[in-house]
Amino acid sequence: MGSEASKLNNNMVHLETLKNMMSFVPLYLEDIDTLIFQPEKPPPAISIDCDGDIMLRVDPKTREIVGIEIEDFEGYFIIKYPAFGPIWKEMKSVIKKNKCENEALNTFLSIVQTLLKELVDKQGCIKLSPPLAASQPTLL
């Protein structure tokens, strides 16, 4: 499995599929302090570590982002990235109860998606490669 992750990391991940996050369901596992964003029925995926801060769950065939996992979310991540703090403070209780309403959930996912995209871009954990052709999306 480790070699699969290395192969994928050395190839390309479609970073633009971070927009898939808008259809993900957030889940906070308080006992292990882990925040997960994934589809209701998560597909098989491998994890790509972004400098120890987040794990991108990637479909090994399509290279699409199909989930995001942030371990030690309150104990480390929010302290290191305080921009996540205010939105988390507002949403934590509804996410723990799995009672997100569409408008609140969409707002939360949109803000987190923007913050995560900035984080992934800044860290450069997945390197940009030049577009193969003008008609093809830029790949990471």
Backbone bond lengths (Angstrom), bond angles and torsions (degrees), N, CA, C in turn:
res aa  C-N    CA-C-N  psi(-1)  N-CA   C-N-CA  omega(-1)  CA-C   N-CA-C  phi
1 M - - - 1.439 - - 1.524 110.85 -
2 G 1.327 117.70 -39.50 1.448 120.88 178.37 1.514 112.41 -58.87
3 S 1.344 116.99 -37.93 1.452 118.96 179.94 1.517 111.22 -68.91
4 E 1.343 117.22 -32.58 1.457 119.62 175.93 1.518 110.41 -62.38
5 A 1.324 116.86 -43.86 1.464 120.44 -179.65 1.519 109.93 -63.33
6 S 1.336 117.54 -40.86 1.456 120.35 179.52 1.517 110.94 -64.60
7 K 1.336 116.35 -42.53 1.457 119.66 179.63 1.520 110.50 -61.68
8 L 1.335 115.89 -44.15 1.451 119.75 -178.78 1.513 110.43 -65.49
9 N 1.319 117.09 -42.15 1.457 120.76 -179.20 1.526 110.61 -63.12
10 N 1.322 116.43 -34.69 1.461 119.94 179.46 1.523 111.47 -77.97
11 N 1.304 117.13 -20.87 1.460 120.66 174.16 1.521 107.71 -89.27
12 M 1.306 116.66 -146.56 1.450 118.82 -174.42 1.516 111.23 -119.92
13 V 1.321 114.49 146.38 1.452 122.73 173.60 1.518 106.19 -115.45
14 H 1.302 116.32 136.75 1.463 120.38 179.58 1.528 108.98 -79.78
15 L 1.326 116.30 90.50 1.463 120.62 -177.55 1.521 112.06 -62.59
16 E 1.328 116.80 -29.48 1.465 118.43 179.85 1.532 111.35 -61.69
17 T 1.342 117.27 -17.81 1.461 119.36 178.53 1.525 112.08 -77.88
18 L 1.324 117.46 3.60 1.459 120.16 170.78 1.527 109.33 -60.15
19 K 1.346 116.02 -23.34 1.469 119.69 176.75 1.530 111.26 -63.92
20 N 1.341 117.89 -18.98 1.468 120.94 175.01 1.520 110.99 -56.78
21 M 1.319 115.50 -23.48 1.454 121.25 -177.11 1.524 112.12 -55.72
22 M 1.330 117.44 -27.71 1.461 120.62 -179.18 1.527 112.08 -62.75
23 S 1.332 117.10 -17.34 1.471 119.64 177.34 1.536 111.50 -105.12
24 F 1.319 117.34 1.94 1.465 121.23 -178.98 1.522 110.87 -79.60
25 V 1.309 114.27 159.08 1.455 122.26 176.07 1.529 107.33 -106.90
26 P 1.338 117.39 126.22 1.465 118.46 176.51 1.528 110.44 -80.36
27 L 1.303 115.37 142.57 1.454 121.65 179.53 1.523 107.10 -140.08
28 Y 1.324 116.47 125.66 1.460 119.98 177.83 1.518 108.77 -110.72
29 L 1.324 115.97 120.15 1.462 122.45 178.01 1.522 107.11 -99.10
30 E 1.324 115.19 92.59 1.462 120.52 -172.39 1.519 112.49 -62.62
31 D 1.331 117.46 -37.08 1.466 119.91 -177.15 1.522 112.85 -62.92
32 I 1.333 117.51 -25.44 1.464 120.33 176.68 1.537 111.99 -118.66
33 D 1.346 116.00 10.21 1.460 122.85 176.02 1.525 111.84 50.05
34 T 1.330 115.32 53.83 1.460 121.10 -178.08 1.521 109.70 -127.38
35 L 1.336 116.05 129.03 1.454 122.31 175.44 1.523 107.69 -104.83
36 I 1.325 115.01 127.58 1.463 121.43 -176.73 1.521 108.73 -123.76
37 F 1.310 116.01 139.22 1.458 123.21 171.50 1.520 105.85 -121.27
38 Q 1.336 116.23 122.25 1.464 119.40 -177.89 1.521 109.75 -157.43
39 P 1.332 117.46 161.97 1.465 119.46 173.06 1.529 109.76 -64.37
40 E 1.329 116.39 161.91 1.470 119.18 178.89 1.523 111.17 -56.09
41 K 1.333 116.41 -38.61 1.467 121.13 175.24 1.529 106.86 -115.99
42 P 1.333 116.67 92.57 1.470 118.92 -175.72 1.527 112.08 -64.84
43 P 1.332 116.69 132.50 1.463 120.60 177.37 1.525 110.65 -79.56
44 P 1.318 117.18 164.01 1.471 119.50 174.23 1.531 109.03 -59.16
45 A 1.318 116.28 139.85 1.464 120.71 -177.62 1.513 109.35 -156.42
46 I 1.315 114.60 164.09 1.455 120.25 171.75 1.523 107.34 -114.94
47 S 1.311 116.62 159.11 1.457 121.56 -176.63 1.523 111.13 -101.56
48 I 1.318 114.81 139.88 1.454 121.38 173.21 1.520 106.71 -119.13
49 D 1.314 115.74 121.73 1.454 122.45 -177.71 1.520 109.94 -80.15
50 C 1.326 116.72 127.80 1.466 121.66 175.26 1.516 108.18 -104.18
51 D 1.300 116.08 87.09 1.465 123.77 176.86 1.523 113.60 53.40
52 G 1.317 116.82 31.20 1.460 121.46 177.40 1.510 114.66 76.77
53 D 1.324 118.22 -0.57 1.458 120.89 -176.87 1.527 112.80 -93.92
54 I 1.317 116.97 -43.20 1.459 120.60 177.98 1.523 109.34 -138.02
55 M 1.311 114.31 156.95 1.460 120.67 174.27 1.522 107.26 -115.80
56 L 1.314 116.66 121.95 1.457 120.68 172.91 1.515 107.38 -88.23
57 R 1.319 117.18 126.93 1.456 122.34 175.48 1.527 106.24 -92.17
58 V 1.320 116.51 120.26 1.459 122.15 -170.90 1.520 110.51 -125.02
59 D 1.324 115.38 134.15 1.465 121.23 174.02 1.527 106.74 -69.48
60 P 1.339 118.24 119.54 1.470 119.56 -175.25 1.530 113.91 -66.84
61 K 1.317 117.66 -20.18 1.472 119.68 -179.71 1.519 111.99 -87.81
62 T 1.333 116.59 -47.21 1.463 119.98 -174.89 1.519 113.23 -92.88
63 R 1.345 117.55 -14.92 1.468 124.29 -177.46 1.532 112.58 67.85
64 E 1.344 116.78 16.04 1.457 120.79 178.59 1.519 111.04 -84.03
65 I 1.315 116.06 146.27 1.461 121.29 174.21 1.525 107.30 -75.70
66 V 1.332 115.63 120.62 1.461 120.50 -177.48 1.528 111.60 -118.56
67 G 1.316 116.75 10.73 1.447 120.40 177.05 1.513 110.53 174.41
68 I 1.326 114.36 162.32 1.458 121.79 179.22 1.516 106.68 -139.61
69 E 1.310 116.24 136.39 1.461 121.07 179.03 1.523 108.54 -130.51
70 I 1.333 114.84 131.70 1.460 120.56 178.68 1.521 107.43 -124.75
71 E 1.321 115.74 105.93 1.460 121.07 179.22 1.523 109.59 -83.39
72 D 1.316 115.72 155.89 1.467 122.42 179.81 1.526 109.90 52.13
73 F 1.322 114.53 48.01 1.461 121.69 -171.51 1.522 112.66 -62.97
74 E 1.319 117.74 -55.34 1.466 119.72 -178.96 1.523 111.99 -80.59
75 G 1.319 116.36 -33.70 1.455 120.38 -175.95 1.513 114.63 -75.27
76 Y 1.337 117.48 -20.78 1.458 119.95 -176.69 1.533 112.17 -138.32
77 F 1.329 115.94 -53.46 1.460 120.95 -169.39 1.526 112.47 -60.88
78 I 1.328 117.24 -49.85 1.461 120.10 -177.95 1.529 111.01 -66.89
79 I 1.308 116.67 -30.91 1.470 119.65 177.28 1.533 109.69 -68.53
80 K 1.324 116.53 -42.45 1.465 120.59 -179.91 1.528 111.97 -72.35
81 Y 1.346 116.40 -34.50 1.465 122.18 -178.20 1.526 109.23 -122.83
82 P 1.323 118.07 77.83 1.466 121.17 -173.58 1.530 114.52 -63.28
83 A 1.320 119.09 -14.79 1.467 120.54 177.60 1.533 111.33 -61.12
84 F 1.331 117.62 -24.01 1.461 121.24 179.17 1.528 112.10 -78.71
85 G 1.338 117.04 -19.26 1.458 121.67 -173.29 1.515 115.43 -57.91
86 P 1.347 119.17 -53.77 1.467 119.43 -176.14 1.530 113.86 -60.27
87 I 1.320 117.60 -44.68 1.469 119.22 -178.86 1.522 110.17 -69.03
88 W 1.336 117.22 -34.80 1.462 119.94 178.34 1.527 110.75 -66.82
89 K 1.317 116.45 -40.33 1.469 120.87 179.71 1.530 110.38 -58.20
90 E 1.331 116.55 -40.09 1.463 121.25 179.69 1.526 112.82 -72.87
91 M 1.318 117.47 -33.57 1.463 120.35 -169.81 1.523 115.00 -101.82
92 K 1.315 118.75 -14.99 1.461 121.11 -172.62 1.521 113.31 -53.61
93 S 1.308 118.01 -49.55 1.465 119.65 -174.83 1.527 112.13 -66.41
94 V 1.333 117.89 -38.04 1.467 118.42 179.92 1.530 111.29 -73.21
95 I 1.316 117.17 -32.59 1.466 119.24 177.79 1.525 109.95 -69.48
96 K 1.328 116.89 -42.75 1.466 119.85 178.39 1.526 111.69 -60.64
97 K 1.333 116.63 -34.73 1.468 120.64 179.66 1.519 112.16 -87.82
98 N 1.345 116.46 -3.09 1.461 122.36 -178.43 1.531 110.48 56.74
99 K 1.328 116.02 42.74 1.456 121.25 -177.62 1.526 111.44 -122.33
100 C 1.313 116.41 40.25 1.461 119.59 179.19 1.528 109.40 -75.21
101 E 1.330 115.02 130.88 1.451 119.34 173.54 1.519 107.26 -86.62
102 N 1.328 116.05 156.88 1.462 119.95 -174.11 1.520 113.75 -54.03
103 E 1.326 118.31 -47.31 1.459 120.10 -176.93 1.526 111.63 -65.34
104 A 1.325 116.53 -46.24 1.467 120.27 179.16 1.525 110.47 -65.27
105 L 1.319 117.18 -41.42 1.459 121.30 179.42 1.525 110.76 -63.62
106 N 1.326 117.05 -45.63 1.466 120.25 179.84 1.522 111.27 -62.02
107 T 1.321 117.11 -40.81 1.464 120.64 177.85 1.522 110.14 -63.04
108 F 1.325 116.36 -47.90 1.461 121.47 179.46 1.525 110.94 -58.87
109 L 1.332 116.81 -49.80 1.465 120.67 -178.52 1.525 111.23 -62.68
110 S 1.312 116.99 -39.01 1.457 120.78 179.58 1.530 111.34 -63.52
111 I 1.328 116.25 -45.40 1.467 120.38 179.96 1.523 110.49 -65.47
112 V 1.323 116.82 -45.98 1.465 120.25 -179.32 1.528 110.42 -65.24
113 Q 1.329 116.83 -39.48 1.465 120.20 178.08 1.527 110.36 -59.26
114 T 1.325 117.39 -45.65 1.465 121.46 179.16 1.522 110.92 -62.13
115 L 1.324 116.30 -46.66 1.468 120.26 -179.73 1.528 111.47 -63.77
116 L 1.336 117.19 -41.63 1.465 120.01 179.94 1.522 111.45 -67.71
117 K 1.318 117.38 -39.11 1.468 119.98 178.31 1.521 109.70 -61.45
118 E 1.337 116.77 -44.13 1.466 120.30 177.39 1.529 110.74 -60.98
119 L 1.323 116.17 -41.91 1.463 121.02 -179.44 1.524 110.93 -64.03
120 V 1.328 117.52 -47.63 1.468 121.31 -179.60 1.529 109.94 -63.91
121 D 1.333 116.77 -42.96 1.472 119.80 178.33 1.524 110.91 -61.93
122 K 1.328 116.51 -44.37 1.466 121.47 -177.06 1.526 111.46 -66.53
123 Q 1.332 116.64 -42.40 1.457 120.34 -178.14 1.518 111.89 -71.86
124 G 1.329 116.12 -29.98 1.453 119.23 -177.76 1.517 112.13 64.35
125 C 1.329 116.77 30.49 1.463 119.09 -178.00 1.521 111.20 -67.98
126 I 1.317 116.55 -20.76 1.457 121.16 173.48 1.516 105.33 -125.73
127 K 1.296 116.09 118.35 1.460 120.46 -171.41 1.520 111.49 -77.07
128 L 1.323 114.86 142.69 1.454 120.60 175.29 1.515 109.81 -71.30
129 S 1.309 114.55 142.57 1.456 118.87 172.24 1.519 106.70 -122.48
130 P 1.317 118.06 153.74 1.463 119.49 -178.41 1.526 110.50 -66.55
131 P 1.340 117.54 148.82 1.462 119.99 176.52 1.530 110.04 -59.57
132 L 1.324 115.92 141.95 1.459 119.93 -179.83 1.516 111.43 -75.62
133 A 1.313 116.10 -34.98 1.456 121.27 177.85 1.517 107.39 -155.48
134 A 1.317 116.60 159.36 1.465 119.89 -177.20 1.519 111.98 -60.57
135 S 1.326 117.99 -29.77 1.461 120.67 -177.22 1.516 112.58 -82.72
136 Q 1.323 118.22 -10.73 1.460 120.86 -178.06 1.519 110.42 -98.17
137 P 1.340 116.69 146.16 1.469 118.92 178.76 1.523 110.96 -67.51
138 T 1.319 114.83 154.61 1.461 119.95 174.24 1.512 108.49 -68.86
139 L 1.306 116.68 133.47 1.446 121.34 -176.94 1.510 109.74 -109.63
140 L 1.333 113.76 152.83 1.454 119.25 174.39 1.489 108.36 -117.07
